[in-house]
Amino acid sequence: MKKWWQKALVFTVALLTLGFITPDHSIWDVLENGQDSNRTPSSDYKNVEEANESIEESYIEESNESIESIDSIDSIIHLAREQSYIKFGSKITPVIEDEFEQQIFPNIERIISTTLSNLDDESKRYLTISEKPGGNYSEKIFHITDGISGKDLLRFHVRTEKRPQEGYYYNFHYHTHEDHFASHHTIGDIYYSKNTPPKWLS
């Protein structure tokens, strides 16, 4: 009988106020369970606000941690190595991997660390690295970009060079935004062979 009475009361209030006022649900708690009606709506709102604030704070803390782990300089360096090997592909990697790890990548790592450590903390949080190395005979390995402005900060490339009487070399180099990418800064060379090398990504 109580359920019928509740429905009738809700319908009557809704009909009389054209749906602009709905009965407070605490009425049902008092009627059914005999709960204390001294709780004020403002205390309920306060509790809801406090709960929302604690949820928001924990979300912000989690977000900051994930941003730090994704956008740190160490993560950029890790992704730089990954993109390099994607570019080399399965045919070129076995030939140049040892020299790349010993001579070239430590220099790439140093250049990235030195350049990016000069940025403010806010800029470091939004760094991005390109995900598609150039294929065929394109020079692009990866570019590091300011995620806010979308402008490149560093461009790392490798050029295939044929030297008479010697064969093919890979010339690793980079360009920087500081001189508007005009200068060609050599990182080092790796000898491939006298035979024509395969295309990148192959």
BATIZA-954787 format. One record per residue (C-alpha): residue number from 1; residue in one letter; z, y, x. Coordinates in nm, 4 decimals, m for minus. Example, Ala and Ser with C-alpha at 12.3 -4.5 7.8 and 13.67 -1.06 7.14 Angstrom:
% BATIZA-954787
SITE    n  res        c3        c2        c1
SITE    1    A    0.7800   m0.4500    1.2300
SITE    2    S    0.7140   m0.1060    1.3670
END
This chain:
% BATIZA-954787
SITE    n  res        c3        c2        c1
SITE    1    M    0.0000    0.0000    0.0000
SITE    2    K    0.0772    0.2344    0.2908
SITE    3    K   m0.2780    0.1988    0.4305
SITE    4    W   m0.4242    0.2987    0.0919
SITE    5    W   m0.1865    0.5973    0.0760
SITE    6    Q   m0.2868    0.7090    0.4303
SITE    7    K   m0.6561    0.6901    0.3519
SITE    8    A   m0.6092    0.8863    0.0283
SITE    9    L   m0.4096    1.1562    0.2081
SITE   10    V   m0.6691    1.1924    0.4888
SITE   11    F   m0.9500    1.2100    0.2327
SITE   12    T   m0.7668    1.4737    0.0251
SITE   13    V   m0.6900    1.6958    0.3262
SITE   14    A   m1.0471    1.6638    0.4546
SITE   15    L   m1.1884    1.7431    0.1091
SITE   16    L   m0.9645    2.0470    0.0522
SITE   17    T   m1.0284    2.1972    0.3993
SITE   18    L   m1.3939    2.0942    0.4160
SITE   19    G   m1.3168    1.8899    0.7286
SITE   20    F   m1.1891    2.1829    0.9350
SITE   21    I   m0.8307    2.0523    0.9476
SITE   22    T   m0.7407    1.6922    1.0125
SITE   23    P   m0.3907    1.5528    0.9655
SITE   24    D   m0.1771    1.5180    1.2805
SITE   25    H   m0.1604    1.1504    1.3756
SITE   26    S    0.2063    1.1831    1.4680
SITE   27    I    0.2694    1.1774    1.0888
SITE   28    W    0.1660    0.8124    1.0820
SITE   29    D    0.4081    0.7328    1.3676
SITE   30    V    0.6938    0.8827    1.1679
SITE   31    L    0.5931    0.7119    0.8453
SITE   32    E    0.5242    0.3665    0.9905
SITE   33    N    0.7564    0.3339    1.2894
SITE   34    G    1.0246    0.5887    1.2158
SITE   35    Q    0.9564    0.7571    1.5512
SITE   36    D    1.1122    1.0911    1.6386
SITE   37    S    0.9057    1.3847    1.5156
SITE   38    N    1.0736    1.6258    1.7592
SITE   39    R    0.7912    1.5831    2.0100
SITE   40    T    0.5949    1.9042    2.0176
SITE   41    P    0.2168    1.9125    2.0474
SITE   42    S    0.2547    2.1387    2.3480
SITE   43    S    0.4521    1.8705    2.5339
SITE   44    D    0.1742    1.6219    2.4564
SITE   45    Y   m0.0853    1.8643    2.5916
SITE   46    K    0.1281    1.9225    2.8994
SITE   47    N    0.1456    1.5468    2.9643
SITE   48    V   m0.2295    1.5140    2.9203
SITE   49    E   m0.2912    1.8066    3.1575
SITE   50    E   m0.0593    1.6554    3.4206
SITE   51    A   m0.2355    1.3200    3.3931
SITE   52    N   m0.5765    1.4881    3.4252
SITE   53    E   m0.4601    1.6849    3.7311
SITE   54    S   m0.3343    1.3710    3.9075
SITE   55    I   m0.6600    1.1868    3.8300
SITE   56    E   m0.8626    1.4852    3.9539
SITE   57    E   m0.6567    1.5094    4.2763
SITE   58    S   m0.6998    1.1393    4.3534
SITE   59    Y   m1.0742    1.1664    4.2827
SITE   60    I   m1.1075    1.4657    4.5171
SITE   61    E   m0.9171    1.2799    4.7920
SITE   62    E   m1.1438    0.9745    4.7533
SITE   63    S   m1.4545    1.1960    4.7520
SITE   64    N   m1.3495    1.3744    5.0709
SITE   65    E   m1.2875    1.0428    5.2446
SITE   66    S   m1.6302    0.9096    5.1477
SITE   67    I   m1.8018    1.2315    5.2585
SITE   68    E   m1.6241    1.2160    5.5921
SITE   69    S   m1.7210    0.8551    5.6560
SITE   70    I   m2.0843    0.9017    5.5498
SITE   71    D   m2.1594    1.2374    5.7096
SITE   72    S   m1.9684    1.2149    6.0373
SITE   73    I   m2.1558    1.2530    6.3663
SITE   74    D   m2.0808    0.8870    6.4473
SITE   75    S   m2.2530    0.7816    6.1252
SITE   76    I   m2.5566    0.9965    6.2072
SITE   77    I   m2.5763    0.8309    6.5514
SITE   78    H   m2.5528    0.4860    6.3936
SITE   79    L   m2.8347    0.5715    6.1520
SITE   80    A   m3.0404    0.7174    6.4382
SITE   81    R   m3.0309    0.3820    6.6197
SITE   82    E   m3.1203    0.2030    6.2962
SITE   83    Q   m3.4209    0.4285    6.2285
SITE   84    S   m3.5423    0.3827    6.5876
SITE   85    Y   m3.5573    0.0051    6.5522
SITE   86    I   m3.7262    0.0331    6.2142
SITE   87    K   m3.9986    0.2395    6.3843
SITE   88    F   m4.0382   m0.0066    6.6741
SITE   89    G   m4.0840   m0.3005    6.4400
SITE   90    S   m4.0714   m0.6643    6.5422
SITE   91    K   m4.3606   m0.6440    6.7907
SITE   92    I   m4.2521   m0.3503    7.0078
SITE   93    T   m3.8722   m0.4015    6.9955
SITE   94    P   m3.8550   m0.7099    7.2221
SITE   95    V   m4.0591   m0.5329    7.4931
SITE   96    I   m3.8648   m0.2054    7.5115
SITE   97    E   m3.5207   m0.2825    7.3624
SITE   98    D   m3.3270   m0.3196    7.6899
SITE   99    E   m3.4603   m0.0002    7.8458
SITE  100    F   m3.4196    0.1865    7.5190
SITE  101    E   m3.0521    0.0883    7.4991
SITE  102    Q   m2.9803    0.1626    7.8649
SITE  103    Q   m3.1863    0.4754    7.9336
SITE  104    I   m3.3080    0.6404    7.6141
SITE  105    F   m3.0488    0.5984    7.3401
SITE  106    P   m2.7482    0.7225    7.5429
SITE  107    N   m2.9418    1.0486    7.5911
SITE  108    I   m3.0302    1.0650    7.2210
SITE  109    E   m2.6623    1.0120    7.1396
SITE  110    R   m2.5564    1.2881    7.3803
SITE  111    I   m2.8127    1.5350    7.2388
SITE  112    I   m2.7034    1.4633    6.8798
SITE  113    S   m2.3320    1.4947    6.9639
SITE  114    T   m2.3753    1.8163    7.1623
SITE  115    T   m2.5967    1.9868    6.9040
SITE  116    L   m2.4039    1.8830    6.5930
SITE  117    S   m2.0577    1.9455    6.7385
SITE  118    N   m2.1463    2.3176    6.7459
SITE  119    L   m2.1797    2.3215    6.3665
SITE  120    D   m1.8939    2.4261    6.1394
SITE  121    D   m1.7120    2.1559    5.9412
SITE  122    E   m1.8844    2.2479    5.6138
SITE  123    S   m2.2312    2.2045    5.7680
SITE  124    K   m2.1334    1.8700    5.9227
SITE  125    R   m2.0421    1.7371    5.5798
SITE  126    Y   m2.3967    1.7795    5.4502
SITE  127    L   m2.6062    1.6494    5.7389
SITE  128    T   m2.8873    1.4121    5.6497
SITE  129    I   m3.1229    1.1952    5.8517
SITE  130    S   m3.4786    1.1061    5.7524
SITE  131    E   m3.5234    0.7498    5.6326
SITE  132    K   m3.8940    0.6894    5.6980
SITE  133    P   m4.0121    0.6777    6.0595
SITE  134    G   m4.3813    0.7513    6.1105
SITE  135    G   m4.6100    0.4483    6.1139
SITE  136    N   m4.9470    0.3824    6.2785
SITE  137    Y   m4.9559    0.6181    6.5804
SITE  138    S   m4.7356    0.8936    6.4359
SITE  139    E   m4.4730    1.0318    6.6761
SITE  140    K   m4.1854    1.0772    6.4301
SITE  141    I   m3.8783    0.8580    6.4784
SITE  142    F   m3.6294    1.0581    6.2693
SITE  143    H   m3.5293    1.4147    6.1852
SITE  144    I   m3.1746    1.5424    6.1354
SITE  145    T   m3.1544    1.8012    5.8586
SITE  146    D   m2.9069    2.0509    5.7178
SITE  147    G   m2.8560    1.9055    5.3699
SITE  148    I   m2.7758    2.2446    5.2160
SITE  149    S   m3.0720    2.4493    5.3402
SITE  150    G   m3.3076    2.1508    5.3801
SITE  151    K   m3.4123    2.2767    5.7247
SITE  152    D   m3.4521    2.0428    6.0211
SITE  153    L   m3.2062    2.0820    6.3082
SITE  154    L   m3.3432    1.8164    6.5457
SITE  155    R   m3.6650    1.6149    6.5528
SITE  156    F   m3.6837    1.2998    6.7653
SITE  157    H   m4.0309    1.1711    6.8483
SITE  158    V   m4.2019    0.9144    7.0681
SITE  159    R   m4.5579    0.9559    7.1948
SITE  160    T   m4.7821    0.6777    7.3256
SITE  161    E   m4.9454    0.7818    7.6519
SITE  162    K   m5.2195    0.6006    7.8436
SITE  163    R   m5.1965    0.6653    8.2174
SITE  164    P   m5.4950    0.5743    8.4384
SITE  165    Q   m5.4424    0.2660    8.6570
SITE  166    E   m5.0952    0.2127    8.5092
SITE  167    G   m5.1217    0.1379    8.1395
SITE  168    Y   m4.9313    0.2545    7.8324
SITE  169    Y   m4.6010    0.4390    7.8310
SITE  170    Y   m4.3758    0.5558    7.5499
SITE  171    N   m4.2624    0.9146    7.6019
SITE  172    F   m3.9408    0.9855    7.4085
SITE  173    H   m3.8725    1.3529    7.3408
SITE  174    Y   m3.7149    1.5890    7.0915
SITE  175    H   m3.7633    1.9335    6.9383
SITE  176    T   m3.4891    2.1703    6.8242
SITE  177    H   m3.4603    2.4468    6.5651
SITE  178    E   m3.3197    2.6779    6.8330
SITE  179    D   m3.6697    2.7486    6.9664
SITE  180    H   m3.8431    2.6831    6.6323
SITE  181    F   m3.9540    2.3364    6.7550
SITE  182    A   m4.1938    2.4933    7.0057
SITE  183    S   m4.0701    2.3214    7.3221
SITE  184    H   m4.1120    1.9571    7.4062
SITE  185    H   m3.7808    1.8301    7.5563
SITE  186    T   m3.8338    1.4994    7.7375
SITE  187    I   m3.5681    1.2300    7.7009
SITE  188    G   m3.7402    0.9604    7.9082
SITE  189    D   m4.0333    0.7190    7.9405
SITE  190    I   m4.0578    0.3436    7.8895
SITE  191    Y   m4.3497    0.1387    8.0215
SITE  192    Y   m4.5125   m0.0896    7.7635
SITE  193    S   m4.8025   m0.2708    7.9335
SITE  194    K   m5.1686   m0.2350    8.0279
SITE  195    N   m5.2674   m0.3740    7.6891
SITE  196    T   m5.3028   m0.1459    7.3876
SITE  197    P   m4.9680   m0.1426    7.2053
SITE  198    P   m4.9433   m0.2343    6.8370
SITE  199    K   m4.8970    0.0287    6.5679
SITE  200    W   m4.5468    0.1496    6.4858
SITE  201    L   m4.3575   m0.0340    6.2098
SITE  202    S   m4.5593   m0.3518    6.2758
END
